[in-house]
Structures are given as structure tokens and as C-alpha cells.
Amino acid sequence: MLKSLIKIRNSIFGFFYRNVFKKIFFLFDAENVHDFFTVTGKILGSNFITRGLTCFFFNNPDQKILNQKIHGIHFKNPFGLSAGFDKNAELTKIIPEVGFGFEEIGSITGEYCTGNAKPRLWRLIKSQALVVYYGLKNDGCEKISARLKDRKFKIPIGVNVAKTNCKNTTTTEEGIADYVKAYRHFLHIGDYFTINISCPNTFGGEPFHDGEKLDKLFTALGKYPTKKPIFIKISPDLSDSQIDDIIKISKKHHVSGFICTNLTKKRENLKIVDEKVPTNGGISGKAVEDLANKMIANIYKKTKGKFTIIGCGGVFSAADAYKKIRLGASLIELITGMIFQGPQLISEMNLELAELLKKDGFKNIQEAIGIDIN
Ligand SMILES: Cc1cc2nc3c(=O)[nH]c(=O)nc-3n(C[C@H](O)[C@H](O)[C@H](O)COP(=O)(O)O)c2cc1C
């Protein structure tokens, strides 16, 4: 009964979002709309009345079939907000009320950074994708960690750490020092770390895709031990040999898994159907979905499921998420799907994923992970 009412609520909200609200939001500059949602989310998260109302409109019941314990962390459902939406960790109080099972904040860098020059966020409406050229704008590790100090979170929080986008972090040593600074500030905040080595929009490129440099980075991070799991966020554009190198280095260090994937830089992509595509920036959404799925399956197979995979890229429905799970992902992250389909998507996916799992005879989501990989 409750589930049927929630489904009706979701379809009404989804209808209005797609046919009215989205049409209005999409008239405005994408970054301004992003900023508007950040301010709105901060206000909604600021007191128990607006948090309760948000929960009433968007949340969904806890379903045992979606519960998982991964590296000692309890996830009530597998859907997480991906890094880049809540760059400065201002939405941690409202995100649980939208139905997410976890949230990744950041990317957070050693120094604060204003990012690249505007405009730096565009929509590819026909391709159901975004072009992102923010260049890691964020308040920096000192300010953000101070904001979160002693905060108790309702859902697991991942801290996504990257190196500051500036001239002063281009040598390997400077880059590592910057990562280490941000990482150290969060040793006692949040539930897991993500080391983002794949931001496509930064000064000096993505040097830590190189095995030798990655090894040095993890050796430096290893001087500050943590019990928290550490994930590496990788690009969908890596070659097979680069993946092999990253896996090899990961086996040597305290790495629990991978986030597959970040944005794609490549423009020659059959899923990109818009006529005009900005030359700068990485592309999200449907343009990255197949690339991410291929990466999930590849890594799951190569590592025989020994590393935890967080699948990310182009998830617009429960069926999209289920596909990633069956290819080897234990958890799912998204941003673009929520922007194109509406915030009720999280509740819809929770209900529908549980149904898909039951239909295939699974008692818990963990039984389905990697089932399509032999
Ligand atoms: C607006 C925006 C900003 C992003 N910023 C970051 C970031 O700061 N750090 C990061 O690791 N990924 C960032 N990403 C990449 C996403 O976390 C995600 O990997 C990618 O968008 C694919 O997922 P999606 O198709 O569900 O959006 C950003 C994506 C978007 C759309």
C-alpha cells in the first residue's frame, strides 16, 4: 500500500519535473541553476521542518534487499550522489532526505580554487549529457573540513580528494603534497576516501594515471594510515595497459576499489548527437554510460571481483543501475540522470531496483553483483 502511494507520488512529481520544471530550468545558464539548487538544498537542510517535508516528498521505505555492508560501512541502498554536485559539502543534511544511500563530497583540493573561466557547464540536451569544465572549483580542504568537524552524518559520506588546479601543483612532488594535504584534513571526517586521478579539466592533465607516479602518490598517502576504504576514481578513456598498471599499483597499497568512471574527454562518441559540443571539458551522462560499463566489466573480470567497484556514468533508471550491478558494481553514483529526470528518480530507482532483483530471484543485491561476468 505504502509503496503504491509512493509510486503515484513519484510519477506525479516526475511528470511535472520533466514537462514543466525542467523546461524552465533549462532556459537558464546551467551553472546558475546548479548554484540555485545548492542554495535551495542548504536552506531545506537547515531545519527539521524543511528536512521532514523533503523526506515526505522524495524518500522511500528502507528495503532489506538493498541493504549492504561494504568494508564495514552500512549502505541502506546503493544509490549515491556523485562528486561534483556538492563540491563544498553544503548539502550533507538534505541529501539523505532525497533518498540517497550515500553521498560523495568534493572534489576537495589542498588549496581553494576558483576554477576555470566561465562559461564552464553546458547541457547537451539531445545526447542527455553535460559538458563540465569547472576545473575543480572548491573552497579548499581547510575551510571544508572545518565546516564538517564533529558533524554526525545520516548516511555514509565519501570524501573525494583531488590536486589543486593551478601552476604550483604540476610537478609530481608538488601534486602529491597537495593531495596529501587535502587527505590529511579528512582523516577523521567521512566514511571513505576517493582519490580522484581523472579530472579532465585541470592544469597539467592527469599525471597520476601513470603507474610510477600513482605508486609514489599512494606511498605518500600511506604515511598517514587510515582504516577507511580508499577508492581510485578513473577516467573512462584509459587504455587497457593503463588499467593494468593501476590495478597492479592498487594491489600494493591500501586501495579498496575503483569508481568507474569520471567524465569522458573524447568527442568521437556515437552517443553524442548534438550538433554543437564545446571543445573544452569532460562529458557526462549517456555519453559515458557504455564506456563506464565496459570499464566496470573489464576491472571486475581482471580482478575476479576482489576490488569493490562503484559504477558511475549515465544512470537514468533502475534498469541502467541494475546493468552496472550485474557487470560488477556494488554501488552506483549519479548526477546527470537526476538533472534530466528529476530528484524523484532516486526514490523511483530504489523501488524499481528491488523489484528487478526480486523478479530475478535474488534475495539481496549482493547476489547480483557481477552475475553477468564469467
Ligand atoms: C557538474 C558536474 C561536476 C563534476 N565535478 C566532479 C568533481 O569535482 N570531481 C569528480 O570526481 N567528478 C566530478 N564530476 C563527474 C561525476 O562525479 C561523474 O563521475 C560523471 O558525471 C558521470 O556520472 P553521471 O553521468 O551520472 O553524471 C562532475 C560531474 C558533473 C556533471
The ligand as a Tripos MOL2 file, in Angstrom:
@<TRIPOS>MOLECULE
LIG
   31    33     1     0     0
SMALL
NO_CHARGES

@<TRIPOS>ATOM
      1 C1         28.5180   19.2880  -12.8180 C.3       1 LIG1
      2 C2         29.4940   18.1700  -12.5920 C.ar      1 LIG1
      3 C3         30.6270   18.3870  -11.8120 C.ar      1 LIG1
      4 C4         31.5360   17.3460  -11.5840 C.ar      1 LIG1
      5 N1         32.6160   17.5490  -10.7810 N.ar      1 LIG1
      6 C5         33.3710   16.4780  -10.3960 C.ar      1 LIG1
      7 C6         34.3660   16.6180   -9.4020 C.ar      1 LIG1
      8 O1         34.6040   17.6950   -8.8590 O.2       1 LIG1
      9 N2         35.0660   15.5040   -9.0520 N.ar      1 LIG1
     10 C7         34.8360   14.2760   -9.6030 C.ar      1 LIG1
     11 O2         35.4750   13.2890   -9.2170 O.2       1 LIG1
     12 N3         33.8850   14.1150  -10.5510 N.ar      1 LIG1
     13 C8         33.1490   15.1790  -10.9520 C.ar      1 LIG1
     14 N4         32.1660   15.0230  -11.8840 N.ar      1 LIG1
     15 C9         31.9730   13.6880  -12.5140 C.3       1 LIG1
     16 C10        30.8340   12.9210  -11.8350 C.3       1 LIG1
     17 O3         31.1320   12.6780  -10.4880 O.3       1 LIG1
     18 C11        30.5610   11.6020  -12.5690 C.3       1 LIG1
     19 O4         31.7200   10.8020  -12.4830 O.3       1 LIG1
     20 C12        30.1790   11.8060  -14.0320 C.3       1 LIG1
     21 O5         29.3760   12.9500  -14.1920 O.3       1 LIG1
     22 C13        29.4190   10.6140  -14.5960 C.3       1 LIG1
     23 O6         28.2090   10.4100  -13.8920 O.3       1 LIG1
     24 P1         26.7740   10.9450  -14.4280 P.3       1 LIG1
     25 O7         26.6570   10.5270  -15.8600 O.co2     1 LIG1
     26 O8         25.7750   10.2770  -13.5450 O.co2     1 LIG1
     27 O9         26.7750   12.4150  -14.2620 O.co2     1 LIG1
     28 C14        31.2860   16.0620  -12.1810 C.ar      1 LIG1
     29 C15        30.1600   15.8720  -12.9810 C.ar      1 LIG1
     30 C16        29.2650   16.8940  -13.1930 C.ar      1 LIG1
     31 C17        28.0600   16.6350  -14.0570 C.3       1 LIG1
@<TRIPOS>BOND
     1     1     2 1
     2     2     3 ar
     3     2    30 ar
     4     3     4 ar
     5     4     5 ar
     6     4    28 ar
     7     5     6 ar
     8     6     7 ar
     9     6    13 1
    10     7     8 2
    11     7     9 ar
    12     9    10 ar
    13    10    11 2
    14    10    12 ar
    15    12    13 ar
    16    13    14 ar
    17    14    15 1
    18    14    28 ar
    19    15    16 1
    20    16    17 1
    21    16    18 1
    22    18    19 1
    23    18    20 1
    24    20    21 1
    25    20    22 1
    26    22    23 1
    27    23    24 1
    28    24    25 2
    29    24    26 1
    30    24    27 1
    31    28    29 ar
    32    29    30 ar
    33    30    31 1
@<TRIPOS>SUBSTRUCTURE
     1 LIG1         1 GROUP 0 **** ****
